[in-house]
């Protein structure tokens, strides 16, 4: 299923305030546009650094830009795939 991204404006607003993140998010956007997922495991196949949260959670954490930025999204597969930015956690200055 092709992806319908909800709340894309949230990411675009972040990019406007943090220009250094633009390239990383543009790469993520370009991959999302081409993705064709039918189950959660396909998200991980596309983004091997993404994490599905807990059993039955319907949330995924995307690590973007070499783990400089993180986003939590909610996904729904029926009747069509919707990827909703449930909570945008964008970390640009965190220590591991």
Backbone as CSV, one residue per row, in Angstrom:
resi,resn,N_x,N_y,N_z,CA_x,CA_y,CA_z,C_x,C_y,C_z
1,UNK,0.827,-1.187,0.000,0.000,0.000,0.000,0.870,1.250,0.000
2,UNK,0.468,2.202,-0.776,1.172,3.481,-0.769,0.860,4.220,0.524
3,UNK,1.723,5.110,0.914,1.631,5.776,2.209,0.981,7.145,2.090
4,UNK,0.069,7.386,2.980,-0.541,8.705,3.123,0.027,9.287,4.420
5,UNK,0.872,10.282,4.314,1.532,10.885,5.474,0.671,12.006,6.028
6,UNK,0.278,11.875,7.273,-0.539,12.877,7.949,0.361,13.709,8.860
7,UNK,0.148,14.999,8.871,0.915,15.969,9.662,2.325,16.195,9.119
8,UNK,2.466,16.109,7.823,3.757,16.389,7.183,4.223,17.804,7.520
9,UNK,3.274,18.703,7.716,3.599,20.101,8.020,4.452,20.219,9.287
10,UNK,4.257,19.316,10.239,5.050,19.339,11.472,6.531,19.191,11.158
11,UNK,6.852,18.279,10.254,8.246,18.076,9.862,8.751,19.297,9.093
12,UNK,7.933,19.785,8.178,8.345,20.947,7.390,8.601,22.164,8.279
13,UNK,7.797,22.345,9.315,8.017,23.447,10.256,9.341,23.281,10.993
14,UNK,9.665,22.041,11.379,10.934,21.780,12.044,12.103,22.105,11.118
15,UNK,11.999,21.691,9.861,13.072,21.935,8.895,13.305,23.435,8.710
16,UNK,12.237,24.215,8.684,12.378,25.671,8.539,13.175,26.272,9.685
17,UNK,12.990,25.724,10.881,13.692,26.240,12.066,15.085,25.644,12.215
18,UNK,15.324,24.503,11.594,16.589,23.777,11.737,17.088,23.355,10.361
19,UNK,17.646,24.287,9.657,18.051,24.078,8.258,19.003,22.897,8.080
20,UNK,19.824,22.596,9.077,20.790,21.504,8.957,20.106,20.144,8.839
21,UNK,18.828,20.053,9.208,18.111,18.782,9.134,17.478,18.528,7.766
22,UNK,17.471,19.520,6.902,16.745,19.439,5.633,17.142,18.235,4.784
23,UNK,18.417,18.026,4.577,18.870,16.919,3.716,18.429,15.563,4.260
24,UNK,18.538,15.380,5.563,18.152,14.105,6.177,16.665,13.831,5.989
25,UNK,15.839,14.838,6.209,14.400,14.645,6.070,13.983,14.520,4.607
26,UNK,14.693,15.177,3.708,14.387,15.017,2.285,14.636,13.586,1.835
27,UNK,15.688,12.975,2.349,15.957,11.566,2.037,14.824,10.700,2.576
28,UNK,14.406,10.953,3.820,13.316,10.186,4.421,12.030,10.340,3.596
29,UNK,11.694,11.582,3.224,10.505,11.840,2.409,10.572,11.087,1.077
30,UNK,11.737,11.098,0.433,11.849,10.438,-0.875,11.656,8.924,-0.749
31,UNK,12.113,8.342,0.339,11.923,6.906,0.560,10.455,6.607,0.847
32,UNK,9.828,7.432,1.662,8.408,7.248,1.999,7.541,7.310,0.737
33,UNK,7.860,8.218,-0.170,7.076,8.362,-1.403,7.091,7.089,-2.244
34,UNK,8.207,6.358,-2.208,8.351,5.141,-3.017,7.919,3.869,-2.285
35,UNK,7.768,3.950,-0.968,7.469,2.760,-0.167,6.102,2.184,-0.511
36,UNK,6.020,0.879,-0.412,4.782,0.161,-0.685,4.682,-0.954,0.356
37,UNK,4.126,-0.629,1.516,4.102,-1.553,2.644,2.737,-2.185,2.825
38,UNK,2.734,-3.443,3.275,1.503,-4.156,3.587,1.489,-4.694,5.012
39,UNK,2.622,-4.627,5.694,2.722,-5.091,7.078,3.890,-4.388,7.761
40,UNK,3.871,-4.340,9.101,4.904,-3.609,9.845,6.336,-4.045,9.541
41,UNK,6.556,-5.330,9.296,7.921,-5.797,9.012,8.513,-5.136,7.772
42,UNK,7.655,-4.710,6.852,8.144,-4.038,5.651,8.680,-2.636,5.962
43,UNK,8.186,-2.030,7.029,8.738,-0.745,7.474,10.198,-0.955,7.865
44,UNK,10.436,-2.016,8.640,11.803,-2.330,9.091,12.686,-2.727,7.915
45,UNK,12.122,-3.399,6.931,12.901,-3.759,5.739,13.362,-2.522,4.982
46,UNK,12.517,-1.494,4.976,12.863,-0.256,4.289,13.816,0.591,5.110
47,UNK,13.523,0.711,6.399,14.336,1.509,7.321,14.861,0.572,8.397
48,UNK,16.032,-0.014,8.178,16.530,-1.022,9.120,16.861,-0.458,10.498
49,UNK,16.932,0.856,10.639,17.174,1.437,11.963,15.872,1.830,12.665
50,UNK,14.725,1.624,12.017,13.436,1.922,12.643,13.104,0.838,13.665
51,UNK,12.306,1.211,14.652,11.893,0.267,15.690,10.375,0.284,15.824
52,UNK,9.768,-0.903,15.780,8.347,-1.037,16.068,8.238,-1.099,17.590
53,UNK,7.382,-0.261,18.170,7.269,-0.200,19.623,6.289,-1.240,20.149
54,UNK,6.771,-2.120,21.005,5.945,-3.072,21.737,4.986,-3.898,20.907
55,UNK,4.451,-4.918,21.524,3.506,-5.810,20.862,2.178,-5.102,20.648
56,UNK,1.753,-5.011,19.403,0.473,-4.408,19.078,0.399,-2.912,19.272
57,UNK,1.517,-2.246,19.347,1.553,-0.814,19.636,1.093,0.063,18.474
58,UNK,1.265,-0.346,17.253,1.019,0.394,16.017,1.806,1.700,15.951
59,UNK,2.937,1.731,16.595,3.814,2.892,16.537,5.209,2.449,16.109
60,UNK,5.861,3.335,15.373,7.206,3.064,14.894,8.062,4.294,15.179
61,UNK,9.308,4.043,15.552,10.274,5.124,15.745,11.220,5.097,14.562
62,UNK,11.293,6.225,13.865,12.230,6.366,12.754,13.454,7.114,13.252
63,UNK,14.633,6.558,12.988,15.899,7.217,13.279,16.371,7.834,11.967
64,UNK,16.503,9.131,11.955,16.759,9.856,10.716,18.086,10.595,10.826
65,UNK,18.798,10.640,9.729,20.061,11.381,9.692,21.121,10.780,10.586
66,UNK,21.280,9.468,10.518,22.301,8.821,11.343,21.958,8.892,12.821
67,UNK,20.665,8.846,13.135,20.152,8.869,14.502,20.253,10.256,15.155
68,UNK,20.406,11.299,14.354,20.381,12.664,14.901,18.966,13.091,15.236
69,UNK,18.003,12.547,14.504,16.604,12.929,14.645,15.766,11.670,14.800
70,UNK,14.757,11.749,15.644,13.858,10.613,15.831,12.417,11.089,15.748
71,UNK,11.590,10.258,15.131,10.169,10.554,15.057,9.381,9.321,15.457
72,UNK,8.335,9.542,16.249,7.408,8.467,16.563,6.175,8.674,15.705
73,UNK,5.823,7.637,14.968,4.658,7.699,14.084,3.721,6.549,14.407
74,UNK,2.458,6.780,14.186,1.435,5.745,14.297,1.137,5.266,12.884
75,UNK,0.978,3.966,12.705,0.654,3.451,11.381,-0.643,2.652,11.436
76,UNK,-1.368,2.685,10.345,-2.599,1.917,10.180,-2.573,1.338,8.775
77,UNK,-2.866,0.062,8.630,-2.799,-0.591,7.327,-4.149,-0.764,6.655
78,UNK,-5.245,-0.625,7.364,-6.542,-0.853,6.731,-7.421,0.365,6.875
79,UNK,-8.187,0.744,5.884,-8.274,0.160,4.544,-7.108,0.567,3.646
80,UNK,-6.409,1.629,3.990,-5.197,1.990,3.252,-4.164,2.421,4.288
81,UNK,-2.909,2.366,3.909,-1.856,2.696,4.860,-1.835,4.182,5.141
82,UNK,-1.906,4.512,6.410,-1.777,5.898,6.852,-0.642,5.943,7.847
83,UNK,0.247,6.869,7.657,1.357,7.058,8.574,1.150,8.418,9.219
84,UNK,0.785,8.414,10.494,0.469,9.635,11.209,1.609,9.971,12.154
85,UNK,2.066,11.191,12.112,3.072,11.626,13.067,2.360,11.813,14.395
86,UNK,2.403,10.800,15.205,1.683,10.806,16.472,2.372,11.726,17.457
87,UNK,3.646,11.590,17.535,4.439,12.463,18.377,5.744,12.645,17.641
88,UNK,6.123,13.858,17.449,7.372,14.082,16.759,8.412,14.376,17.825
89,UNK,9.315,13.457,17.978,10.426,13.640,18.911,11.656,13.804,18.058
90,UNK,12.087,15.000,17.945,13.244,15.260,17.113,14.378,15.675,18.036
91,UNK,15.362,14.796,18.111,16.500,15.040,18.960,17.686,15.384,18.086
92,UNK,18.216,16.551,18.259,19.398,16.865,17.481,20.618,16.988,18.372
93,UNK,20.425,17.009,19.671,21.545,17.172,20.601,21.414,16.240,21.785
94,UNK,21.373,14.947,21.528,21.293,14.024,22.643,22.517,13.119,22.651
95,UNK,22.878,12.690,23.824,24.060,11.831,23.959,23.612,10.394,24.157
96,UNK,24.332,9.473,23.562,24.023,8.055,23.718,24.831,7.484,24.862
